[in-house]
Amino acid sequence: MSKVVVVTGSRRGIGKSIVDKFLEEGYNVAGCSKNEKNIVKDNLLLMQVDVSKISDVKKFYFKVIKKFKDIDVLVNNAGVAFNRSLEDYSIKEIDLTLDTNLRGLIYFTKIFLSKLKDSKGVIISVSSLAGLKGYSSLSVYCASKFGVVGFSESLAKELKIKVYCVCPGPVGTDMWTGLGWIKYPGITKPSTIANKVFDCVINKPKELVIK
Ligand SMILES: NC(=O)c1ccc[n+]([C@@H]2O[C@H](COP(=O)([O-])OP(=O)(O)OC[C@H]3O[C@@H](n4cnc5c(N)ncnc54)[C@H](OP(=O)(O)O)[C@@H]3O)[C@@H](O)[C@H]2O)c1
């Protein structure tokens, strides 16, 4: 039986590359995004989900279980970012950043956890270099991504299953373009991050943080 991976933020960028990589490797894939199309195929379930809405997360969980029964890998990837000084952040942008990048990630992990424990699965959360180091104009994003690292490190101590935090630098996606720092030398391809995520599942490295 094929293994099952759940990927948030599946529609674009790094998440889309992760979906493609796991499909190539013969996995069944359940992906969700805020504006995802609802699609059901033999090996693929895509659903429109707002990760920050617990009712959406629960609905998606039951759909995934109904279709694929077990869950082997959770990839928490959905995220948003704003390039702003703290004075310029609106309250709406602050809430959106924390609710998507941190609260939603915690909801997802909590709701999918029992199935991941049953399968002795793997949890991989996409944080950032901005989860390890502070950057000017990224204060709220950094707060959310530091939160992801702390959450993951704690879970790694609390649980018997493997937990990882992938912490990329700049990756060539809509998010990076949207930040407006387009001219960055040595930008990483989304497929490189997808390969790192897949490597965590296959080779189960010792370190929690994968740069
Ligand atoms: N790009 C970089 O330089 C970089 C560097 C380090 C870390 N990261 C992290 O990598 C992850 C993926 O980023 P990316 O660069 O691939 O960004 P992206 O191209 O902007 O894609 C973000 C994805 O997250 C989804 N999403 C956003 N809010 C959501 C919500 N509330 N509920 C469900 N899905 C939601 C989007 O859904 P829709 O497509 O439906 O809008 C989209 O599919 C993020 O966590 C980001 O912080 C990125």
The ligand as a Tripos MOL2 file, in Angstrom:
@<TRIPOS>MOLECULE
LIG
   48    52     1     0     0
SMALL
NO_CHARGES

@<TRIPOS>ATOM
      1 N1         10.0890   31.7010   -0.4750 N.am      1 LIG1
      2 C1         11.0070   31.8660    0.4520 C.2       1 LIG1
      3 O1         11.9990   32.5910    0.2580 O.2       1 LIG1
      4 C2         10.8920   31.1310    1.7660 C.ar      1 LIG1
      5 C3         12.0330   31.0740    2.5850 C.ar      1 LIG1
      6 C4         11.9540   30.4280    3.7980 C.ar      1 LIG1
      7 C5         10.7580   29.8390    4.1960 C.ar      1 LIG1
      8 N2          9.6640   29.9130    3.3870 N.ar      1 LIG1
      9 C6          8.4340   29.2770    3.8710 C.3       1 LIG1
     10 O2          8.0560   28.2700    2.9590 O.3       1 LIG1
     11 C7          6.6560   28.0800    3.0000 C.3       1 LIG1
     12 C8          6.0910   28.1320    1.5820 C.3       1 LIG1
     13 O3          6.3840   29.4030    1.0490 O.3       1 LIG1
     14 P1          6.3990   29.7330   -0.5160 P.3       1 LIG1
     15 O4          7.5880   30.5460   -0.7540 O.co2     1 LIG1
     16 O5          6.1500   28.5060   -1.3060 O.co2     1 LIG1
     17 O6          5.1340   30.7170   -0.5520 O.3       1 LIG1
     18 P2          4.0020   30.9570   -1.6710 P.3       1 LIG1
     19 O7          4.5180   30.6700   -3.0120 O.co2     1 LIG1
     20 O8          3.4590   32.3000   -1.3550 O.co2     1 LIG1
     21 O9          2.9130   29.8340   -1.3070 O.3       1 LIG1
     22 C9          2.3000   29.8490   -0.0350 C.3       1 LIG1
     23 C10         1.2620   28.7530    0.0240 C.3       1 LIG1
     24 O10         0.6430   28.8080    1.3190 O.3       1 LIG1
     25 C11        -0.7710   28.8130    1.1250 C.3       1 LIG1
     26 N3         -1.4710   29.5170    2.2090 N.ar      1 LIG1
     27 C12        -1.2710   30.7800    2.6420 C.ar      1 LIG1
     28 N4         -2.1420   31.0560    3.6460 N.ar      1 LIG1
     29 C13        -2.8990   29.9420    3.8270 C.ar      1 LIG1
     30 C14        -3.9530   29.5970    4.7000 C.ar      1 LIG1
     31 N5         -4.4480   30.4460    5.6300 N.pl3     1 LIG1
     32 N6         -4.5020   28.3550    4.6100 N.ar      1 LIG1
     33 C15        -4.0330   27.4750    3.6910 C.ar      1 LIG1
     34 N7         -3.0470   27.7440    2.8350 N.ar      1 LIG1
     35 C16        -2.4810   28.9570    2.9060 C.ar      1 LIG1
     36 C17        -1.0010   29.5190   -0.1920 C.3       1 LIG1
     37 O11        -2.2900   29.1690   -0.6290 O.3       1 LIG1
     38 P3         -2.9240   29.7490   -2.0150 P.3       1 LIG1
     39 O12        -2.0250   29.2780   -3.1220 O.co2     1 LIG1
     40 O13        -4.2580   29.0950   -2.0620 O.co2     1 LIG1
     41 O14        -2.9500   31.2220   -1.8640 O.co2     1 LIG1
     42 C18         0.1500   28.9460   -1.0170 C.3       1 LIG1
     43 O15        -0.2140   27.7230   -1.5930 O.3       1 LIG1
     44 C19         6.1020   29.1930    3.9010 C.3       1 LIG1
     45 O16         5.8510   28.6820    5.1830 O.3       1 LIG1
     46 C20         7.2390   30.1950    3.9290 C.3       1 LIG1
     47 O17         7.2220   30.9810    5.0920 O.3       1 LIG1
     48 C21         9.7180   30.5320    2.1850 C.ar      1 LIG1
@<TRIPOS>BOND
     1     1     2 1
     2     2     3 2
     3     2     4 1
     4     4     5 ar
     5     4    48 ar
     6     5     6 ar
     7     6     7 ar
     8     7     8 ar
     9     8     9 1
    10     8    48 ar
    11     9    10 1
    12     9    46 1
    13    10    11 1
    14    11    12 1
    15    11    44 1
    16    12    13 1
    17    13    14 1
    18    14    15 2
    19    14    16 1
    20    14    17 1
    21    17    18 1
    22    18    19 2
    23    18    20 1
    24    18    21 1
    25    21    22 1
    26    22    23 1
    27    23    24 1
    28    23    42 1
    29    24    25 1
    30    25    26 1
    31    25    36 1
    32    26    27 ar
    33    26    35 ar
    34    27    28 ar
    35    28    29 ar
    36    29    30 ar
    37    29    35 ar
    38    30    31 1
    39    30    32 ar
    40    32    33 ar
    41    33    34 ar
    42    34    35 ar
    43    36    37 1
    44    36    42 1
    45    37    38 1
    46    38    39 2
    47    38    40 1
    48    38    41 1
    49    42    43 1
    50    44    45 1
    51    44    46 1
    52    46    47 1
@<TRIPOS>SUBSTRUCTURE
     1 LIG1         1 GROUP 0 **** ****
